[in-house]
Amino acid sequence: MTGEKVLQPFHDPDRRLVALFNGEIYNWEELGSELGSSFRSDGEVILSEYQRHGGSFVRRLDGEFALALFDFQRRELILARDPFGTKPLWFASSAALGRFACASYRSALERLGFEEQDIHQVEPNTALHLRLPSTEAGEAEAPVVIHQAAVFEFDMRQHKADTKDWQKLFLKAIQKRAGSTRFAPGRAVPAMCLSDGYDSGSIAVALGELGIAPAMYTVQAREDVRVLLARLEAMRVRHMNASWKLTQLSQEEFQREKTFLRENAEKVFYKLRPGYANVDDKAAAGLSWIYRQAAHFGQRLFLSGSGADEVISDYGAYGAPLEFHSTLMGHFPENLSTAFPWLNFYLGTQQDYLAKEESTAGAHGVETRYPFLDRSLVQEFLWLSNDAKNSLYKAPIHEFLASEQFPFVPGVKRGFSADRNLAGSSEGHDDAGAARARLWARARARERGDGGEVETATVAACSHQCEEEGSFSLEELMEVVELESVRIKDLSEALPALQRARARRAQQALRPPLSLAAANGVEPTPGVVILTSCMEEHYFLTYCGPLFSSIGEAFHSPSDESRPRVPVVKVMVATAGLAAATLEAVSRVMPWVEFAPFQEHEEQLSSHEDPTEGENYRRLTYQSLKLQQYLLLWQTRILPLKEVAFVLCMDSDMVVAKPFMHVFELLQQRQVDIAFSYYDGTREVPWGSTEELAFTKKKGYVRLQGGLLIMRNSLDALQWFATWKSLTEVTLFHNENENDLGQRWRDLLEEFKGPSQAALAFLLTQGEVEKVMKDAATCCSSLRSIELESLRPGGENFRVTMMGLPTQYLNDAESTADGLLPQTAHIVHLKGTWWRNVLPEGRREITTPTRSFAWNWQAFELWHHHYVHFLRLLRDGGFEVH
């Protein structure tokens, strides 16, 4: 790409050094000037720096690289990748084969005959030092890792209050990658994707500022063509030259690109989505078409926006996740070292999506570079104060675009879904969809003269000077989509005045973040047992039956074959006071429901004639009985089942609204042992403010939702559950003690309004409720590792990882102003006195301060649908229901 053409490997026969290298080292000329010499190409600097600085030489390399350096004289080998592992590097060694090898792609090692256990990947930001076997060894030996070091150490101090230095370094990062004076002939024009989002917009405007004319490509997907044209107009006003091709792929073209990738690209399985590979990724097919166009026009250098989401926002905004894999949720703590490195900084989607881009670009002979992963630029971002980071969604990019008066939509992230809006598919009916339809009608009319044939169509235009035959003028395109220059001017001038509140509002309309986990239709793998308890016949028919029906519809219905399934979704039900005939009838029509009668608990069932007295008795007594049942069933029946990954304890007064397998996928990827639900302060209710719902009344603790716990099927999680059960019983029965401890339990019970929630808060904070429970980011939305004493005699202390899930994305129990269920709700919790009085007759006249039929009518209809369905199943199975 730069300098002269120099063949590899790099070789110093006198010192017996050999180096192999992929990527680009951007400071090669600077390092050469330190020696007073000139290298022919960037790769030549590797052996020189090694001879000067030994094994630490990789720290001096500023670039995107994977390298292997063999020092046969010292019998040492160094394998290294840049700080973010932009370029792949694998190695394998086998004493049985008597062979060692390294390669960019795993498949090369497999073809050499290495077994799976022999093959390893060099992690990002890692330099591995291996001892080579002696050539005189009588038997085959494998190289041994003798040392491992970081390529770059990031500084965690957050001491800068504004993004000005970041903006300067961003321009420098672009200059490094696209502004070299030593480009090889034909390599000087960088290509890039242009979307309507933050990352590509900042790359485009930076190239314009530097006087570099890019070739820009857009696959229509979900992009708003009005914003794209506004950007092209803004570039023209500033005399920033660029060519632009916008295409609407046909469904056939999209499938052809997918087939091409499966046949020609390296297949890399995503670590965050088990069983899902880069060649299955819908975005990869769109990228493949773009890389194909760039390669056709001789543009072998490509600038990618990858890494910005992982570093600058971690797919979150203002403490809310935009994707299931977000750990920081866009909220950076005061002490950054407590969160660094977050999952996606080095690994997670960082590695998955870099593998996608490298493999896809490589299949077309294109080199991709990543300005947002420039080590100095990332360090500059880390140096920003947490207030500066948290002030806006992607704060430094937002402020850069705003300062440059470059059009963008604040606070919005769409993602690249290349399968959307393919030619021949139905367009949206919003303004953006109508603009797209007009544009493609005009493009086809020009290309074919008939305007109606469904095929891949392309619009070509330029921001300043156009030489390509058939290009549209910018004025013509703006007229087609009904976007006038004055509107562009108004949009641009308004950008600097946009404040955080507007960006926050834009985020609230996004899809529920947890439901994005299964967005690509990948079937998750964990087996699940749902554990619940049903006591008394009338309660069984009113609540338990509809719950079973809803679980069956969500996870066992054969009617929708496209719906992802959890391989094992079994319901285990502890019962008391139920007739054997009832249980047998349900087992016949719902074979995935297993009952476990507890006859010894029947004598403790309520016999109160007064409904209020009976309800109060059940609330106190049944809670303890239920936890005893769960503990025994888990220990004796579930723990031995190796195929079961999670145990979900849920109250039987719930109804499943839609499948929630994404939750188990999330917990498995985050390695969570215990998950609970909490109110995150964004749920709107008609009876009060979001703060009233989200925080307890007296001390302002984060409110925890009861009725549901998800736990890993492990001995440690079981011991945690036993500890929580004991604390719940202490809260129930020991709060009447007159000592200080009794007073503390009374305070907690009054604050959290339920013994299980009070015990959960105590256990989650390890007794430091006052310190931890005031802030959702501290107590609930992030991972908390807690240590507990073993319940086994002589056992060692153990640790479990706990994490909260926002209740509105899982088990919603609150009213809404229009009575509609939130689109985010996956489970509806019919808790409280109001539901007890309304069901099963549906008495609409009953109201309470937080409940009315008008506020809960769709939840009632959901329950009623499953209630009727359950009774019908029993009758069809020959069981008489009165």
C-alpha positions, 0 to 999 in steps of 0.5 A: 500500500505504501512505499516500494513493493518489498517481498516477504518474509523480511530476512536478516541471514547474518542474525538469523532473523525472519519476520512476517507481517500483515497490516500497516505501521504508520510511524515507519518513516518517523522510526527510520528518521531516528536512525538517519536511514530510510526504509523502502516500506513500512514492514522493513522497520520490524527487524530494525526495531527488534535489533534496537529494542529487543522483545519490547519493540512492538510497543513502538509500532503505531499501526494495525498489524499482526506479525511473527518474528523468528529469532533462530539464533536466540531460539525465540519467537514473537507473535503480536497483534495491535492493541485491538487485534484489527488483523487476525493471527492464529498459531498451532503447534503439535509434537505429534506432527513435529510442526509449528505454524502461524497464519492469518486464518485458522483454516490455513492451520486446519489444512496443514493437519492440526487438530482443533486443540492444537490451534490458538488465536493470539489475543488483541493487544498481546505479544506472545514470546515463545521458546523454539525447540532445539534443532538438535532435539531427538524428539519433536517438541512444541514451542513453549510460551515463556512470556506475554506482554501488552502491546500498549498500556492505556492510562485510566486517568479521566482528567480532560473536560472537553473534546477539542484534543480528541477532535484534533487527534481524530483528524490525525488518525484519518491523515495517518490512514488516508493521507500518506505521501508514499502511497503506491501508484493507484492506492491514493483514493480511499473508499468508505461507506457513507451512512446517515449515522455518526461514524461515517459522517465524521470520517467523511467530513474529516477527509474533506477537511484534509483535502482528501477526496474519497469514493463513498458507497451506500447500500440503501438499507434503512438510511435516510436519503434526505440526510445523505443528500444533505451531507453531500450538499454540505460537502459541496458548499465547503468544496469538499470533493467526493464521489458517491454511489447509492444502491438499492440491492435486489434480493437476488444480488443480496443472495449472490453476495451471501453465496460469494462470502460462504464460498470465498471468505474465511468463516469466523464464528462469533463469540457473542453469538454461539453458532453464528458466523460472519458469513451469516451476518446480513451486514457482511453481504452489504459490505461485500457488494461495497468492497466489490465496487471499490475493488472494481474501480481500483480502490484497495484502501477502505476506511471503516467506522468500526470500533466507535460503538465499542469504545465511545458508547459501548452500544448504550446511551445515558445508562440504557443499553441499545444492544443486548451486549452492552455492559457500560450502557453508555455510562462511564463511572467516575473510576474508570479502572473499575470497568476497564476493559469492558467486554466490547473494548477488546473482545465481544463485538470488537473482535466479532465485527473486526473479523467480519470486516477483515474476512469480507474485505480480504475476499475482495483484496481490499485493505480495511483501516480503522481510524476510531481504533487509533491507539492515541485517539482511544487514549484521548477518549479515555482521558475525557472526564466521565461527565464529558463522556456521559454528556451526550451520546457519542459525545466527541463525535457529536461535538465534532459533527456539530462544530463542523456543521455537518448534518446528522440526527442526534442520539440515533443509532440504526445499525447496518441491516443490508437486507432491509428495503431490497428492490421489490420489497415493501417500503415504509410509509414514512417520509424517508420511505416515500423519498426512497421510493421516488429516488429509485423510480427515477433511477430505474427510469434513467437506467432502463427507460421503463421505470418498473423493472425490479433489479439492483439500481445505482445512483451516482453523484458527486459533491463538487466535480463529476466526471462519471458518465450518467451521474445525477446532479445534486439539484436533481436528486434533491428535487426528487426527494423533495429536499431543498437547499434552504432545509439543509441550511436550516438543519446544519445551522441548528446542530450546534444548539442541540442539547442533551435533552433532545438526544435523550428523547431520541433514544427513548423511541428505540427498540427494547435493547434486550430483544435485539439479542436474537435479532439475527435469528440465531437459535440460542443454546441454553436449556431452561427449567421454569420453576413455579408453585401452585397451591389451592384448586381455584388459584390453580385454574385462575393463575397457573393454567393461563401461565402454562398456556402462555408458556406453551404458546411462546415456547412449544407452539408448532404453528410458527416454525420461524420462531427461535426455540430454546432447546429445553423449556420445561416447567416444574410445578410444586403443588399442594391442595390440588386433586390428582385428577387435575394434575393428570389431566394437565400432564396429558395435554401439556407433557412439558409440565411436570408436577411435584406434589408436596402433601406435607404442606397441605395442612398449612393451606389457608382455611380462612373464610374472610378473603382479606384474612386469607390473602394476608395469611397466604402472603406470609405463609405461602412465601416460605413454603414456596421457597422450601419447595423450590430449593428441594426440587432444584437440589434433587431434580434439576441440578443433576440435569447437565443439559439445563443451563438456567433455572427460572423461578417465577410466581404463578400469577404471571403470563408470558407475552412473548418468547424471552430466550434472548435473556438467557443468551444475554446471561450466558454471554455475560456469565451471570449467575443470578439475574433479578429485575429492577425499575430503571427510571424510564417506565412511564405510569399514569398514576405518578412520576417515573421517580415514584415508580423507580425509587422507594419512598423514604430513602430513595433506594432503587426499587426491585421487582419481585416474583422472578429470579433467573439463576445458573444451574450450578451448585454455587447458584443453588447455595446463593438461593439457599442463603437468600431463602434464609434471609427472606424467612428472617425478614418474614419472621424475625422483624418483630424482634425488639433488638437493633437487628429486628429494627433493621429488618423492619426498616428494610421490609417497610422500604422494599414492601416485600420480604424477598425484595428486602432480602435480595437488596441485603444480599446484593449489597452484602449489607451495604444497602444504604451505600449501594442501592441509591444508584441503578448503575451501581447496584443493578445494571452492571455486574456485581461479584459477591462472596458468600460463605459455603453452606457445606461443612468445611466448604470454601467461600464462593463467589457469584455474579449478579446483574439486574434486568430492567423490569419493563424489558422482562416482567412488567407489572405496571399500568399504562395510560392507554391500557396497552402492554408496552412493546418491551414487555415479555412477561406480565405480572398480575400481582396485587390486590386489584388483580385478585379482585378482578379475576377471573370474572373481569370485574371492570368497576374495581379501581385502586390508586395504581390500577384500573381496567382502563389502564390494564385492559390489554393485560386482562385480554392476554390473561383471558385468552390463555384462561379460555385456552387452558380450560378448553384444553382440559375439556378437550382432554376429557376433564370436566371443569366447573 
